[in-house]
């Protein structure tokens, strides 16, 4: 709900926005207490073990949402995936593993999950030319800016580096800001112009 409110301020009338809720599940990092989460988070360091099964299942769920929109008459190349934190991580992973050609990805305060599972060098999939807007606060205590920097370098080795934009925001923690939302609006308007 929070993101649907944030998007209300930047919405373009010709674009449909879907903000799915993450399912509620026990999260290891949260002492196994249940919370909304796309997949389990075991640790917050670059070498932490990852929930491979959960990440892949969550990506299948997002692909099913895309399929539904395609059935509703929206071509996949007119769809942008986006998310914040774990949702951004899931959006990146899904875009790089799907066979559906997408318009772009908005990845906010996040990282690329299962990065070691990707081949070294460019991917061969339908989204090797995908546009990515990656944004990160330089004071993020939860997902450090270094994760964003490592992710952008990995992305530039996998897809056309000219299509990867990395923006940082001074003083921003694990959150969003007006400047970031305006960058998101600009990206969406550029890659989903009215037809």
N, C-alpha and C positions, 0 to 999 in steps of 0.2 A: 504493500500500500504506500509505503514511503516513497518508493521510486515512481509510482504512478503520479504522486503529487509533484515530485521534482520535474517529471516530464511534462506535466500540464503547463508549466511555464514556457516551454520551448516547442510545444507541439506544432507541427504543420498540418493544416486541415486535410491534405490528401494522403496522409500517412496514418496507418492503423498501428497502435502501440499495444503490445501484449506484455503484461508483467506477471509471469507465473510465480506462484509461491513455491519455495523449496519445501519438500516434505519435512516433517518433524521426525528426528531420529536421534539416538544416543551418539554423542560426539566424544571421542577419546580425549581430546584436548580439554574438554569441558567436564572432566571427571565422569565421563559416560552419562552425563545428564542430557536429557532430550532437548533439542533446540532445532529451529529451522536450519536445514543443511542439505546441500545437494549431494554431498558425499562425506565420509568420515575424514576428520583431520586428526592426524596422529601427532604431528609436531609442526613447528613453524620455522625450521631451519632448512636451507637448501638441500641438505642430505637426509632430511626426515623421510621415513618410510611413507609411502602414499597408498591410498585406498584404490588400487587399480580397478578392482571389480566395480566399486561404487562409482568411480569416475566414468568408466565405460558405460555403465547402466544409465547414469544421469545424461550422458551424451546421446544415448539412444532415445531417451525421453524428449530431449530437445529436438532431435531429428523427427520424432513423431509429431511434434508441434509444427515443424516446418512442413511436413507432409500434409497436415490438416489444412494449412494455409494454401498450399499448392492446389489441393482439392477444391478449396473455396475460390480458386481462380487467380490467385496471386502467384506469378512466376517466381521461382526461387531466387533468380538473379535480381529480384526487387525486394529481397529480404535482408535486413541487417540484424545480426545477433549482437546483443550487448549485455553487460552485467558489471556488477560491482563486487570486488573481492572474490569470493568463491564463485559467484555468478559470472564474473569476468573471466576467471580461469576456465570455467566450463565453456563459455562462449568461444574462447580461443581454441580449446581442445576440439570442440565440436566442429568448428569451421575448418580446421586442418585435417580432420579425419572423415568428414562427410563426402558423399558422392554428389551432393546437391550444390550447384553453383550458386554462391551467395554474393550479395552486393558489398558486404563489408562486416567489420566487427568493431564494436566500441568496448574496449577493455579498461575498466577503471580500477585502480588500486589493486592490481592482481599479479598473477604469475602464470607461466605455462605449466600445467600439470603433466606428469609422466614425460618430461622433456627428453629423458634418456631413451624413450621408446621410439622417438623420431629418428629417421636416418640422418647422418651427417650430410649437409648440403641441401640443395633445393628439393622440395617435395614434388611429386609428379601429378598430384591430384588436380581436380577441377578448380581448386581455389589457390593455385600457385601465384595468381596475379591479384588476389583479394586485397582490398584496401583495409588497413587497420589503423584505428586511432587508439593509442594507448596513453592513458593519463595516470599520474601518480603525484601524491603530495610529498614534498621533500622532508616532512617531519612525521611520516607515518610510523607509529611505534609497533604496529601489528604486522603489516606486510612492508618491510623496509624498502626504501627506494632502490636499494641494491637489487632486490628481486625484480623490480620493474626494469632496471638497466640490463640485467642478465637476460631477461625475457625478450627485450627489444633486440638485443644482439643475436639471440637464437632465431627470432622471427626473420631478421634481415638475411640470415643464412638460408632460410627455408623458402621464403617467398620473395617476390620482387622488392628489393629494399627501398626503391623509390615510392612504393605504396604504403610504407610503414611510417607513421607519424608518432613521435613520442613527445608528450607535453608534461612538464612538471610545474607544480604550483607551490610557490614560496609560502612556508608556514602552515600548509595544509596537512592535517593529520589523516587518520583512516576515515575519510569523509569526502564530501564534495564541496564545491564552491560555485558561485555565480559564473566566474570566468570559465571554469571547466564546463559547466552546463552550456554556455554559449559556444564553446568549441565543439561540444557534442552536437548542438543544433546545426552549426555550420557543416559538420561532417555529414549528418543525415540529409540536410538539404542538398548538398553537393552530389551525394551518391544515390539519392532517391528523388530526383527532380519530378515535378508533375508530368504525367504522360498525356 
